[in-house]
Amino acid sequence: MKKSLFLLTLVGFLAVQAYATPTNDRKTKAPKNTWEQQLAKYIHYPDVLRQTNKGGIVMIQFRVNADNELSQVEVFSQNEQLNMGLIRQLTGKKVLVAANPGELYTVRLRFQPE
């Protein structure tokens, strides 16, 4: 009788555990900074776009050196003034996002009229 009661209890316990849904009591981590967020901190709305009251999307390529600074910044747009302005604003700026030194990164930034 004791063995059958023990086995019945064990089967019941295992059945409950099989259908139980675990709860997540851990707090979620804060979202990591993305490249776009990091670069947006250093860039102000370009004067070239402000004059025309236009927005747009610009592709930027760069490398991060061993000191976590942006280097070899390239901007891909048809407006040379915009390219040079963004290169000046970004070159040498430190980033907090973990990066592999020397790796080439490409980021898309969206500008909206103020």
Rosetta blueprint (number, residue, H / E / L):
1 M L
2 K H
3 K H
4 S H
5 L H
6 F H
7 L H
8 L H
9 T H
10 L H
11 V H
12 G H
13 F H
14 L H
15 A H
16 V H
17 Q H
18 A H
19 Y H
20 A L
21 T L
22 P L
23 T L
24 N L
25 D L
26 R L
27 K L
28 T L
29 K L
30 A L
31 P L
32 K L
33 N L
34 T L
35 W H
36 E H
37 Q H
38 Q H
39 L H
40 A H
41 K H
42 Y H
43 I L
44 H L
45 Y L
46 P L
47 D H
48 V H
49 L H
50 R H
51 Q H
52 T H
53 N L
54 K L
55 G L
56 G E
57 I E
58 V E
59 M E
60 I E
61 Q E
62 F E
63 R E
64 V E
65 N L
66 A L
67 D L
68 N L
69 E E
70 L E
71 S E
72 Q E
73 V E
74 E E
75 V E
76 F E
77 S L
78 Q L
79 N L
80 E H
81 Q H
82 L H
83 N H
84 M H
85 G H
86 L H
87 I H
88 R H
89 Q H
90 L H
91 T L
92 G L
93 K L
94 K E
95 V L
96 L L
97 V L
98 A L
99 A L
100 N L
101 P L
102 G L
103 E L
104 L E
105 Y E
106 T E
107 V E
108 R E
109 L E
110 R E
111 F E
112 Q L
113 P L
114 E L
